[in-house]
């Protein structure tokens, strides 16, 4: 039974990774692309790794998959935040149809 659940999670993980890649290509600016790639690919990779852990049973492979999933959960959002903040600080423009820039408003209030 855990094999079936593991394979279902692997398929879901691959689908989320594909959706993240499509968002990476289709979205208009770096900030939207970061959102698509970070959220979808993080969830997809974690689902894939948990599926591998379940499908492989207990053992070294399952332990490595869980450790990698925890590492991805910790580092991927942190890296995306750093990239977005660096892009904003270096002057990368928002998409021309962006409605709200809360970070820019916050920076104006501080100064």
Biopython code that builds the backbone (N, CA, C, O; Angstrom):
import numpy as np
from Bio.PDB.StructureBuilder import StructureBuilder

atoms = [
    (1, "UNK", "N", (0.821, -1.207, 0.000)),
    (1, "UNK", "CA", (0.000, 0.000, 0.000)),
    (1, "UNK", "C", (0.858, 1.263, 0.000)),
    (1, "UNK", "O", (0.519, 2.239, -0.668)),
    (2, "UNK", "N", (1.969, 1.253, 0.744)),
    (2, "UNK", "CA", (2.817, 2.443, 0.764)),
    (2, "UNK", "C", (3.501, 2.650, -0.588)),
    (2, "UNK", "O", (3.852, 3.777, -0.934)),
    (3, "UNK", "N", (3.695, 1.563, -1.361)),
    (3, "UNK", "CA", (4.251, 1.720, -2.698)),
    (3, "UNK", "C", (3.314, 2.527, -3.587)),
    (3, "UNK", "O", (3.755, 3.409, -4.324)),
    (4, "UNK", "N", (2.034, 2.227, -3.518)),
    (4, "UNK", "CA", (1.052, 2.931, -4.347)),
    (4, "UNK", "C", (0.995, 4.409, -3.960)),
    (4, "UNK", "O", (0.986, 5.279, -4.830)),
    (5, "UNK", "N", (0.957, 4.687, -2.679)),
    (5, "UNK", "CA", (0.946, 6.078, -2.215)),
    (5, "UNK", "C", (2.234, 6.780, -2.633)),
    (5, "UNK", "O", (2.202, 7.940, -3.042)),
    (6, "UNK", "N", (3.356, 6.090, -2.533)),
    (6, "UNK", "CA", (4.633, 6.657, -2.950)),
    (6, "UNK", "C", (4.650, 7.012, -4.422)),
    (6, "UNK", "O", (5.132, 8.078, -4.804)),
    (7, "UNK", "N", (4.117, 6.105, -5.263)),
    (7, "UNK", "CA", (4.086, 6.391, -6.698)),
    (7, "UNK", "C", (3.125, 7.533, -7.025)),
    (7, "UNK", "O", (3.395, 8.329, -7.925)),
    (8, "UNK", "N", (2.025, 7.618, -6.315)),
    (8, "UNK", "CA", (1.093, 8.741, -6.511)),
    (8, "UNK", "C", (1.769, 10.058, -6.144)),
    (8, "UNK", "O", (1.620, 11.051, -6.855)),
    (9, "UNK", "N", (2.508, 10.071, -5.041)),
    (9, "UNK", "CA", (3.223, 11.287, -4.636)),
    (9, "UNK", "C", (4.312, 11.651, -5.644)),
    (9, "UNK", "O", (4.554, 12.830, -5.904)),
    (10, "UNK", "N", (4.957, 10.652, -6.202)),
    (10, "UNK", "CA", (5.983, 10.926, -7.217)),
    (10, "UNK", "C", (5.350, 11.568, -8.447)),
    (10, "UNK", "O", (5.890, 12.532, -8.989)),
    (11, "UNK", "N", (4.223, 11.048, -8.887)),
    (11, "UNK", "CA", (3.538, 11.630, -10.054)),
    (11, "UNK", "C", (3.072, 13.049, -9.752)),
    (11, "UNK", "O", (3.223, 13.940, -10.588)),
    (12, "UNK", "N", (2.509, 13.266, -8.568)),
    (12, "UNK", "CA", (2.088, 14.622, -8.190)),
    (12, "UNK", "C", (3.284, 15.570, -8.134)),
    (12, "UNK", "O", (3.187, 16.717, -8.570)),
    (13, "UNK", "N", (4.394, 15.102, -7.605)),
    (13, "UNK", "CA", (5.599, 15.916, -7.544)),
    (13, "UNK", "C", (6.104, 16.305, -8.922)),
    (13, "UNK", "O", (6.500, 17.449, -9.146)),
    (14, "UNK", "N", (6.091, 15.360, -9.836)),
    (14, "UNK", "CA", (6.519, 15.661, -11.205)),
    (14, "UNK", "C", (5.568, 16.674, -11.844)),
    (14, "UNK", "O", (6.014, 17.585, -12.542)),
    (15, "UNK", "N", (4.264, 16.522, -11.612)),
    (15, "UNK", "CA", (3.299, 17.479, -12.162)),
    (15, "UNK", "C", (3.523, 18.886, -11.614)),
    (15, "UNK", "O", (3.496, 19.858, -12.369)),
    (16, "UNK", "N", (3.743, 18.999, -10.304)),
    (16, "UNK", "CA", (4.011, 20.323, -9.732)),
    (16, "UNK", "C", (5.302, 20.911, -10.291)),
    (16, "UNK", "O", (5.373, 22.115, -10.535)),
    (17, "UNK", "N", (6.315, 20.088, -10.496)),
    (17, "UNK", "CA", (7.553, 20.590, -11.090)),
    (17, "UNK", "C", (7.323, 21.077, -12.514)),
    (17, "UNK", "O", (7.897, 22.087, -12.923)),
    (18, "UNK", "N", (6.493, 20.375, -13.271)),
    (18, "UNK", "CA", (6.174, 20.814, -14.629)),
    (18, "UNK", "C", (5.414, 22.134, -14.594)),
    (18, "UNK", "O", (5.703, 23.033, -15.385)),
    (19, "UNK", "N", (4.436, 22.264, -13.678)),
    (19, "UNK", "CA", (3.695, 23.526, -13.568)),
    (19, "UNK", "C", (4.630, 24.676, -13.185)),
    (19, "UNK", "O", (4.479, 25.789, -13.689)),
    (20, "UNK", "N", (5.580, 24.418, -12.312)),
    (20, "UNK", "CA", (6.544, 25.447, -11.945)),
    (20, "UNK", "C", (7.406, 25.866, -13.118)),
    (20, "UNK", "O", (7.720, 27.047, -13.266)),
    (21, "UNK", "N", (7.795, 24.914, -13.953)),
    (21, "UNK", "CA", (8.589, 25.229, -15.140)),
    (21, "UNK", "C", (7.767, 26.029, -16.148)),
    (21, "UNK", "O", (8.284, 26.952, -16.777)),
    (22, "UNK", "N", (6.508, 25.685, -16.301)),
    (22, "UNK", "CA", (5.635, 26.445, -17.203)),
    (22, "UNK", "C", (5.483, 27.883, -16.693)),
    (22, "UNK", "O", (5.536, 28.831, -17.477)),
    (23, "UNK", "N", (5.296, 28.041, -15.384)),
    (23, "UNK", "CA", (5.207, 29.376, -14.800)),
    (23, "UNK", "C", (6.492, 30.161, -14.966)),
    (23, "UNK", "O", (6.464, 31.377, -15.152)),
    (24, "UNK", "N", (7.607, 29.473, -14.900)),
    (24, "UNK", "CA", (8.906, 30.121, -15.076)),
    (24, "UNK", "C", (9.046, 30.686, -16.486)),
    (24, "UNK", "O", (9.672, 31.728, -16.677)),
    (25, "UNK", "N", (8.479, 30.018, -17.450)),
    (25, "UNK", "CA", (8.559, 30.470, -18.833)),
    (25, "UNK", "C", (7.483, 31.508, -19.147)),
    (25, "UNK", "O", (7.735, 32.444, -19.906)),
    (26, "UNK", "N", (6.297, 31.356, -18.580)),
    (26, "UNK", "CA", (5.151, 32.166, -18.980)),
    (26, "UNK", "C", (5.003, 33.492, -18.237)),
    (26, "UNK", "O", (4.480, 34.449, -18.807)),
    (27, "UNK", "N", (5.445, 33.576, -16.988)),
    (27, "UNK", "CA", (5.204, 34.784, -16.209)),
    (27, "UNK", "C", (6.073, 35.940, -16.688)),
    (27, "UNK", "O", (7.156, 35.717, -17.229)),
    (28, "UNK", "N", (5.605, 37.185, -16.492)),
    (28, "UNK", "CA", (6.213, 38.331, -17.169)),
    (28, "UNK", "C", (7.486, 38.901, -16.540)),
    (28, "UNK", "O", (8.327, 39.426, -17.270)),
    (29, "UNK", "N", (7.662, 38.822, -15.230)),
    (29, "UNK", "CA", (8.845, 39.447, -14.644)),
    (29, "UNK", "C", (9.511, 38.502, -13.655)),
    (29, "UNK", "O", (8.999, 37.424, -13.354)),
    (30, "UNK", "N", (10.658, 38.933, -13.160)),
    (30, "UNK", "CA", (11.472, 38.070, -12.309)),
    (30, "UNK", "C", (10.753, 37.722, -11.002)),
    (30, "UNK", "O", (10.947, 36.630, -10.469)),
    (31, "UNK", "N", (9.948, 38.611, -10.494)),
    (31, "UNK", "CA", (9.285, 38.378, -9.213)),
    (31, "UNK", "C", (8.181, 37.330, -9.336)),
    (31, "UNK", "O", (8.054, 36.457, -8.478)),
    (32, "UNK", "N", (7.391, 37.414, -10.392)),
    (32, "UNK", "CA", (6.368, 36.393, -10.629)),
    (32, "UNK", "C", (7.002, 35.054, -10.962)),
    (32, "UNK", "O", (6.502, 34.009, -10.547)),
    (33, "UNK", "N", (8.084, 35.077, -11.697)),
    (33, "UNK", "CA", (8.780, 33.829, -12.025)),
    (33, "UNK", "C", (9.355, 33.175, -10.780)),
    (33, "UNK", "O", (9.317, 31.952, -10.640)),
    (34, "UNK", "N", (9.881, 33.976, -9.890)),
    (34, "UNK", "CA", (10.388, 33.429, -8.633)),
    (34, "UNK", "C", (9.282, 32.785, -7.818)),
    (34, "UNK", "O", (9.485, 31.736, -7.208)),
    (35, "UNK", "N", (8.123, 33.406, -7.807)),
    (35, "UNK", "CA", (7.004, 32.842, -7.063)),
    (35, "UNK", "C", (6.605, 31.491, -7.645)),
    (35, "UNK", "O", (6.409, 30.525, -6.908)),
    (36, "UNK", "N", (6.489, 31.429, -8.953)),
    (36, "UNK", "CA", (6.079, 30.169, -9.587)),
    (36, "UNK", "C", (7.117, 29.087, -9.361)),
    (36, "UNK", "O", (6.788, 27.959, -8.994)),
    (37, "UNK", "N", (8.359, 29.436, -9.581)),
    (37, "UNK", "CA", (9.388, 28.413, -9.453)),
    (37, "UNK", "C", (9.587, 27.988, -8.008)),
    (37, "UNK", "O", (9.793, 26.804, -7.742)),
    (38, "UNK", "N", (9.532, 28.905, -7.086)),
    (38, "UNK", "CA", (9.778, 28.544, -5.694)),
    (38, "UNK", "C", (8.641, 27.717, -5.119)),
    (38, "UNK", "O", (8.877, 26.655, -4.544)),
    (39, "UNK", "N", (7.430, 28.185, -5.267)),
    (39, "UNK", "CA", (6.318, 27.473, -4.631)),
    (39, "UNK", "C", (6.051, 26.128, -5.281)),
    (39, "UNK", "O", (5.973, 25.110, -4.593)),
    (40, "UNK", "N", (5.911, 26.113, -6.597)),
    (40, "UNK", "CA", (5.587, 24.856, -7.284)),
    (40, "UNK", "C", (6.736, 23.863, -7.220)),
    (40, "UNK", "O", (6.523, 22.688, -6.920)),
    (41, "UNK", "N", (7.935, 24.316, -7.494)),
    (41, "UNK", "CA", (9.058, 23.387, -7.544)),
    (41, "UNK", "C", (9.433, 22.899, -6.146)),
    (41, "UNK", "O", (9.847, 21.750, -5.993)),
    (42, "UNK", "N", (9.299, 23.733, -5.138)),
    (42, "UNK", "CA", (9.561, 23.268, -3.776)),
    (42, "UNK", "C", (8.555, 22.197, -3.382)),
    (42, "UNK", "O", (8.937, 21.136, -2.888)),
    (43, "UNK", "N", (7.276, 22.466, -3.595)),
    (43, "UNK", "CA", (6.257, 21.474, -3.268)),
    (43, "UNK", "C", (6.433, 20.213, -4.099)),
    (43, "UNK", "O", (6.327, 19.105, -3.575)),
    (44, "UNK", "N", (6.701, 20.374, -5.389)),
    (44, "UNK", "CA", (6.876, 19.224, -6.262)),
    (44, "UNK", "C", (8.062, 18.372, -5.873)),
    (44, "UNK", "O", (7.971, 17.144, -5.867)),
    (45, "UNK", "N", (9.176, 19.009, -5.548)),
    (45, "UNK", "CA", (10.367, 18.256, -5.167)),
    (45, "UNK", "C", (10.184, 17.558, -3.836)),
    (45, "UNK", "O", (10.630, 16.423, -3.663)),
    (46, "UNK", "N", (9.538, 18.217, -2.900)),
    (46, "UNK", "CA", (9.284, 17.580, -1.610)),
    (46, "UNK", "C", (8.323, 16.396, -1.775)),
    (46, "UNK", "O", (8.541, 15.342, -1.178)),
    (47, "UNK", "N", (7.270, 16.556, -2.571)),
    (47, "UNK", "CA", (6.364, 15.436, -2.828)),
    (47, "UNK", "C", (7.101, 14.281, -3.496)),
    (47, "UNK", "O", (6.887, 13.118, -3.156)),
    (48, "UNK", "N", (7.956, 14.605, -4.436)),
    (48, "UNK", "CA", (8.723, 13.579, -5.123)),
    (48, "UNK", "C", (9.632, 12.830, -4.149)),
    (48, "UNK", "O", (9.709, 11.602, -4.188)),
    (49, "UNK", "N", (10.309, 13.559, -3.289)),
    (49, "UNK", "CA", (11.221, 12.921, -2.332)),
    (49, "UNK", "C", (10.473, 12.099, -1.285)),
    (49, "UNK", "O", (10.935, 11.026, -0.896)),
    (50, "UNK", "N", (9.329, 12.588, -0.830)),
    (50, "UNK", "CA", (8.529, 11.808, 0.120)),
    (50, "UNK", "C", (7.994, 10.553, -0.567)),
    (50, "UNK", "O", (7.926, 9.486, 0.043)),
    (51, "UNK", "N", (7.616, 10.684, -1.834)),
    (51, "UNK", "CA", (7.177, 9.515, -2.588)),
    (51, "UNK", "C", (8.276, 8.491, -2.744)),
    (51, "UNK", "O", (8.024, 7.290, -2.638)),
    (52, "UNK", "N", (9.485, 8.943, -2.992)),
    (52, "UNK", "CA", (10.626, 8.031, -3.080)),
    (52, "UNK", "C", (10.868, 7.358, -1.741)),
    (52, "UNK", "O", (11.161, 6.164, -1.693)),
    (53, "UNK", "N", (10.750, 8.111, -0.653)),
    (53, "UNK", "CA", (10.942, 7.532, 0.676)),
    (53, "UNK", "C", (9.896, 6.463, 0.962)),
    (53, "UNK", "O", (10.213, 5.416, 1.526)),
    (54, "UNK", "N", (8.661, 6.721, 0.577)),
    (54, "UNK", "CA", (7.607, 5.724, 0.808)),
    (54, "UNK", "C", (7.757, 4.516, -0.104)),
    (54, "UNK", "O", (7.562, 3.380, 0.327)),
    (55, "UNK", "N", (8.100, 4.759, -1.357)),
    (55, "UNK", "CA", (8.204, 3.656, -2.311)),
    (55, "UNK", "C", (9.414, 2.766, -2.027)),
    (55, "UNK", "O", (9.377, 1.561, -2.279)),
    (56, "UNK", "N", (10.477, 3.358, -1.507)),
    (56, "UNK", "CA", (11.682, 2.562, -1.253)),
    (56, "UNK", "C", (11.610, 1.799, 0.059)),
    (56, "UNK", "O", (12.426, 0.913, 0.311)),
    (57, "UNK", "N", (10.642, 2.136, 0.890)),
    (57, "UNK", "CA", (10.554, 1.478, 2.194)),
    (57, "UNK", "C", (11.512, 2.131, 3.174)),
    (57, "UNK", "O", (11.989, 3.243, 2.948)),
    (58, "UNK", "N", (11.782, 1.442, 4.245)),
    (58, "UNK", "CA", (12.706, 2.000, 5.222)),
    (58, "UNK", "C", (14.135, 1.685, 4.801)),
    (58, "UNK", "O", (14.384, 0.731, 4.063)),
    (59, "UNK", "N", (15.038, 2.473, 5.266)),
    (59, "UNK", "CA", (16.433, 2.244, 4.928)),
    (59, "UNK", "C", (17.152, 3.528, 4.607)),
    (59, "UNK", "O", (16.665, 4.630, 4.859)),
    (60, "UNK", "N", (18.331, 3.348, 4.039)),
    (60, "UNK", "CA", (19.197, 4.492, 3.778)),
    (60, "UNK", "C", (18.599, 5.426, 2.725)),
    (60, "UNK", "O", (18.703, 6.646, 2.851)),
    (61, "UNK", "N", (17.979, 4.866, 1.695)),
    (61, "UNK", "CA", (17.416, 5.717, 0.647)),
    (61, "UNK", "C", (16.280, 6.574, 1.180)),
    (61, "UNK", "O", (16.181, 7.751, 0.834)),
    (62, "UNK", "N", (15.428, 6.008, 2.010)),
    (62, "UNK", "CA", (14.322, 6.769, 2.588)),
    (62, "UNK", "C", (14.850, 7.870, 3.499)),
    (62, "UNK", "O", (14.336, 8.989, 3.490)),
    (63, "UNK", "N", (15.869, 7.554, 4.281)),
    (63, "UNK", "CA", (16.444, 8.563, 5.176)),
    (63, "UNK", "C", (17.072, 9.707, 4.383)),
    (63, "UNK", "O", (16.912, 10.874, 4.741)),
    (64, "UNK", "N", (17.777, 9.378, 3.319)),
    (64, "UNK", "CA", (18.385, 10.422, 2.488)),
    (64, "UNK", "C", (17.321, 11.278, 1.813)),
    (64, "UNK", "O", (17.486, 12.493, 1.699)),
    (65, "UNK", "N", (16.239, 10.662, 1.367)),
    (65, "UNK", "CA", (15.165, 11.417, 0.723)),
    (65, "UNK", "C", (14.513, 12.385, 1.696)),
    (65, "UNK", "O", (14.218, 13.524, 1.332)),
    (66, "UNK", "N", (14.286, 11.949, 2.922)),
    (66, "UNK", "CA", (13.679, 12.827, 3.930)),
    (66, "UNK", "C", (14.636, 13.965, 4.289)),
    (66, "UNK", "O", (14.203, 15.108, 4.437)),
    (67, "UNK", "N", (15.918, 13.669, 4.429)),
    (67, "UNK", "CA", (16.899, 14.717, 4.734)),
    (67, "UNK", "C", (16.952, 15.739, 3.599)),
    (67, "UNK", "O", (17.008, 16.943, 3.849)),
    (68, "UNK", "N", (16.936, 15.267, 2.368)),
    (68, "UNK", "CA", (16.938, 16.188, 1.218)),
    (68, "UNK", "C", (15.665, 17.027, 1.177)),
    (68, "UNK", "O", (15.719, 18.210, 0.840)),
    (69, "UNK", "N", (14.516, 16.432, 1.516)),
    (69, "UNK", "CA", (13.255, 17.180, 1.533)),
    (69, "UNK", "C", (13.299, 18.294, 2.570)),
    (69, "UNK", "O", (12.852, 19.408, 2.300)),
    (70, "UNK", "N", (13.829, 18.006, 3.742)),
    (70, "UNK", "CA", (13.951, 19.030, 4.784)),
    (70, "UNK", "C", (14.900, 20.136, 4.323)),
    (70, "UNK", "O", (14.640, 21.316, 4.555)),
    (71, "UNK", "N", (15.991, 19.756, 3.676)),
    (71, "UNK", "CA", (16.943, 20.741, 3.173)),
    (71, "UNK", "C", (16.301, 21.636, 2.117)),
    (71, "UNK", "O", (16.505, 22.850, 2.130)),
    (72, "UNK", "N", (15.534, 21.056, 1.211)),
    (72, "UNK", "CA", (14.840, 21.836, 0.174)),
    (72, "UNK", "C", (13.830, 22.789, 0.810)),
    (72, "UNK", "O", (13.725, 23.946, 0.405)),
    (73, "UNK", "N", (13.086, 22.301, 1.806)),
    (73, "UNK", "CA", (12.096, 23.153, 2.477)),
    (73, "UNK", "C", (12.750, 24.336, 3.176)),
    (73, "UNK", "O", (12.154, 25.410, 3.256)),
    (74, "UNK", "N", (13.952, 24.157, 3.676)),
    (74, "UNK", "CA", (14.621, 25.241, 4.389)),
    (74, "UNK", "C", (15.315, 26.221, 3.449)),
    (74, "UNK", "O", (15.309, 27.426, 3.703)),
    (75, "UNK", "N", (15.909, 25.728, 2.378)),
    (75, "UNK", "CA", (16.763, 26.592, 1.566)),
    (75, "UNK", "C", (16.069, 27.245, 0.377)),
    (75, "UNK", "O", (16.428, 28.362, 0.004)),
    (76, "UNK", "N", (15.107, 26.594, -0.215)),
    (76, "UNK", "CA", (14.495, 27.140, -1.430)),
    (76, "UNK", "C", (13.758, 28.461, -1.182)),
    (76, "UNK", "O", (13.997, 29.419, -1.918)),
    (77, "UNK", "N", (12.875, 28.557, -0.182)),
    (77, "UNK", "CA", (12.238, 29.862, 0.061)),
    (77, "UNK", "C", (13.226, 30.948, 0.488)),
    (77, "UNK", "O", (13.061, 32.116, 0.137)),
    (78, "UNK", "N", (14.239, 30.564, 1.238)),
    (78, "UNK", "CA", (15.251, 31.526, 1.675)),
    (78, "UNK", "C", (16.027, 32.071, 0.482)),
    (78, "UNK", "O", (16.278, 33.273, 0.395)),
    (79, "UNK", "N", (16.404, 31.194, -0.427)),
    (79, "UNK", "CA", (17.136, 31.626, -1.618)),
    (79, "UNK", "C", (16.265, 32.510, -2.506)),
    (79, "UNK", "O", (16.743, 33.509, -3.043)),
    (80, "UNK", "N", (15.000, 32.152, -2.663)),
    (80, "UNK", "CA", (14.106, 32.973, -3.491)),
    (80, "UNK", "C", (13.922, 34.361, -2.889)),
    (80, "UNK", "O", (13.884, 35.356, -3.612)),
    (81, "UNK", "N", (13.809, 34.426, -1.568)),
    (81, "UNK", "CA", (13.682, 35.725, -0.906)),
    (81, "UNK", "C", (14.931, 36.570, -1.147)),
    (81, "UNK", "O", (14.831, 37.760, -1.445)),
    (82, "UNK", "N", (16.093, 35.961, -1.021)),
    (82, "UNK", "CA", (17.343, 36.696, -1.237)),
    (82, "UNK", "C", (17.465, 37.164, -2.684)),
    (82, "UNK", "O", (17.909, 38.285, -2.933)),
    (83, "UNK", "N", (17.081, 36.329, -3.634)),
    (83, "UNK", "CA", (17.144, 36.709, -5.047)),
    (83, "UNK", "C", (16.176, 37.855, -5.333)),
    (83, "UNK", "O", (16.532, 38.801, -6.035)),
    (84, "UNK", "N", (14.958, 37.780, -4.798)),
    (84, "UNK", "CA", (13.977, 38.837, -5.037)),
    (84, "UNK", "C", (14.421, 40.151, -4.414)),
    (84, "UNK", "O", (14.290, 41.210, -5.029)),
    (85, "UNK", "N", (14.941, 40.086, -3.206)),
    (85, "UNK", "CA", (15.396, 41.311, -2.550)),
    (85, "UNK", "C", (16.599, 41.907, -3.281)),
    (85, "UNK", "O", (16.709, 43.126, -3.410)),
    (86, "UNK", "N", (17.493, 41.053, -3.754)),
    (86, "UNK", "CA", (18.636, 41.533, -4.533)),
    (86, "UNK", "C", (18.221, 42.133, -5.861)),
    (86, "UNK", "O", (18.778, 43.141, -6.296)),
    (87, "UNK", "N", (17.241, 41.513, -6.507)),
    (87, "UNK", "CA", (16.749, 42.051, -7.780)),
    (87, "UNK", "C", (16.102, 43.411, -7.571)),
    (87, "UNK", "O", (16.297, 44.326, -8.371)),
    (88, "UNK", "N", (15.331, 43.546, -6.494)),
    (88, "UNK", "CA", (14.678, 44.826, -6.210)),
    (88, "UNK", "C", (15.717, 45.900, -5.881)),
    (88, "UNK", "O", (15.610, 47.043, -6.328)),
    (89, "UNK", "N", (16.717, 45.514, -5.095)),
    (89, "UNK", "CA", (17.751, 46.481, -4.707)),
    (89, "UNK", "C", (18.602, 46.920, -5.893)),
    (89, "UNK", "O", (19.090, 48.050, -5.922)),
    (90, "UNK", "N", (18.783, 46.036, -6.867)),
    (90, "UNK", "CA", (19.592, 46.401, -8.023)),
    (90, "UNK", "C", (18.791, 47.119, -9.105)),
    (90, "UNK", "O", (19.345, 47.506, -10.134)),
    (91, "UNK", "N", (17.496, 47.298, -8.878)),
    (91, "UNK", "CA", (16.697, 48.104, -9.780)),
    (91, "UNK", "C", (15.957, 47.353, -10.874)),
    (91, "UNK", "O", (15.528, 47.961, -11.854)),
    (92, "UNK", "N", (15.799, 46.050, -10.726)),
    (92, "UNK", "CA", (15.024, 45.292, -11.713)),
    (92, "UNK", "C", (13.570, 45.742, -11.603)),
    (92, "UNK", "O", (12.970, 45.693, -10.529)),
    (93, "UNK", "N", (13.023, 46.175, -12.716)),
    (93, "UNK", "CA", (11.679, 46.775, -12.721)),
    (93, "UNK", "C", (10.602, 45.717, -12.549)),
    (93, "UNK", "O", (10.738, 44.572, -12.981)),
    (94, "UNK", "N", (9.526, 46.148, -11.901)),
    (94, "UNK", "CA", (8.341, 45.312, -11.824)),
    (94, "UNK", "C", (7.652, 45.298, -13.179)),
    (94, "UNK", "O", (7.929, 46.142, -14.032)),
    (95, "UNK", "N", (6.765, 44.350, -13.373)),
    (95, "UNK", "CA", (5.967, 44.285, -14.588)),
    (95, "UNK", "C", (5.138, 45.563, -14.683)),
    (95, "UNK", "O", (4.669, 46.067, -13.662)),
    (96, "UNK", "N", (4.951, 46.093, -15.888)),
    (96, "UNK", "CA", (4.262, 47.382, -16.045)),
    (96, "UNK", "C", (2.808, 47.349, -15.590)),
    (96, "UNK", "O", (2.240, 48.406, -15.313)),
    (97, "UNK", "N", (2.193, 46.191, -15.503)),
    (97, "UNK", "CA", (0.811, 46.101, -15.043)),
    (97, "UNK", "C", (0.718, 45.717, -13.562)),
    (97, "UNK", "O", (-0.352, 45.334, -13.089)),
    (98, "UNK", "N", (1.815, 45.816, -12.841)),
    (98, "UNK", "CA", (1.794, 45.544, -11.411)),
    (98, "UNK", "C", (0.960, 46.607, -10.712)),
    (98, "UNK", "O", (1.118, 47.799, -10.980)),
    (99, "UNK", "N", (0.085, 46.188, -9.829)),
    (99, "UNK", "CA", (-0.844, 47.099, -9.180)),
    (99, "UNK", "C", (-0.272, 47.643, -7.880)),
    (99, "UNK", "O", (-0.371, 48.842, -7.618)),
    (100, "UNK", "N", (0.328, 46.780, -7.060)),
    (100, "UNK", "CA", (0.778, 47.183, -5.730)),
    (100, "UNK", "C", (2.247, 46.809, -5.554)),
    (100, "UNK", "O", (2.676, 45.720, -5.935)),
    (101, "UNK", "N", (3.002, 47.729, -4.974)),
    (101, "UNK", "CA", (4.398, 47.488, -4.631)),
    (101, "UNK", "C", (4.571, 47.766, -3.136)),
    (101, "UNK", "O", (5.025, 48.842, -2.747)),
    (102, "UNK", "N", (4.210, 46.800, -2.316)),
    (102, "UNK", "CA", (4.248, 47.005, -0.868)),
    (102, "UNK", "C", (5.668, 47.184, -0.344)),
    (102, "UNK", "O", (5.890, 47.948, 0.596)),
    (103, "UNK", "N", (6.621, 46.494, -0.938)),
    (103, "UNK", "CA", (8.001, 46.639, -0.484)),
    (103, "UNK", "C", (8.523, 48.044, -0.775)),
    (103, "UNK", "O", (9.224, 48.635, 0.047)),
    (104, "UNK", "N", (8.180, 48.572, -1.940)),
    (104, "UNK", "CA", (8.565, 49.945, -2.262)),
    (104, "UNK", "C", (7.902, 50.955, -1.348)),
    (104, "UNK", "O", (8.526, 51.935, -0.944)),
    (105, "UNK", "N", (6.620, 50.717, -1.016)),
    (105, "UNK", "CA", (5.924, 51.597, -0.079)),
    (105, "UNK", "C", (6.582, 51.550, 1.295)),
    (105, "UNK", "O", (6.716, 52.573, 1.965)),
    (106, "UNK", "N", (6.986, 50.359, 1.705)),
    (106, "UNK", "CA", (7.637, 50.190, 3.005)),
    (106, "UNK", "C", (8.991, 50.923, 3.041)),
    (106, "UNK", "O", (9.344, 51.540, 4.046)),
    (107, "UNK", "N", (9.731, 50.846, 1.946)),
    (107, "UNK", "CA", (11.020, 51.533, 1.878)),
    (107, "UNK", "C", (10.844, 53.048, 1.922)),
    (107, "UNK", "O", (11.644, 53.751, 2.539)),
    (108, "UNK", "N", (9.784, 53.556, 1.260)),
    (108, "UNK", "CA", (9.524, 54.999, 1.281)),
    (108, "UNK", "C", (9.133, 55.472, 2.673)),
    (108, "UNK", "O", (9.489, 56.581, 3.071)),
    (109, "UNK", "N", (8.415, 54.656, 3.407)),
    (109, "UNK", "CA", (8.018, 55.018, 4.781)),
    (109, "UNK", "C", (9.222, 55.070, 5.705)),
    (109, "UNK", "O", (9.282, 55.910, 6.603)),
    (110, "UNK", "N", (10.182, 54.177, 5.491)),
    (110, "UNK", "CA", (11.357, 54.129, 6.357)),
    (110, "UNK", "C", (12.274, 55.329, 6.152)),
    (110, "UNK", "O", (12.940, 55.773, 7.087)),
    (111, "UNK", "N", (12.308, 55.856, 4.922)),
    (111, "UNK", "CA", (13.242, 56.954, 4.651)),
    (111, "UNK", "C", (12.628, 58.312, 4.838)),
    (111, "UNK", "O", (13.299, 59.325, 4.644)),
]
sb = StructureBuilder()
sb.init_structure("model")
sb.init_model(0)
sb.init_chain("A")
sb.init_seg("    ")
for serial, (resi, resn, name, xyz) in enumerate(atoms, 1):
    if name == "N":
        sb.init_residue(resn, " ", resi, " ")
    sb.init_atom(name, np.array(xyz, "f"), 0.0, 1.0, " ", f" {name:<3s}", serial, name[0])
structure = sb.get_structure()
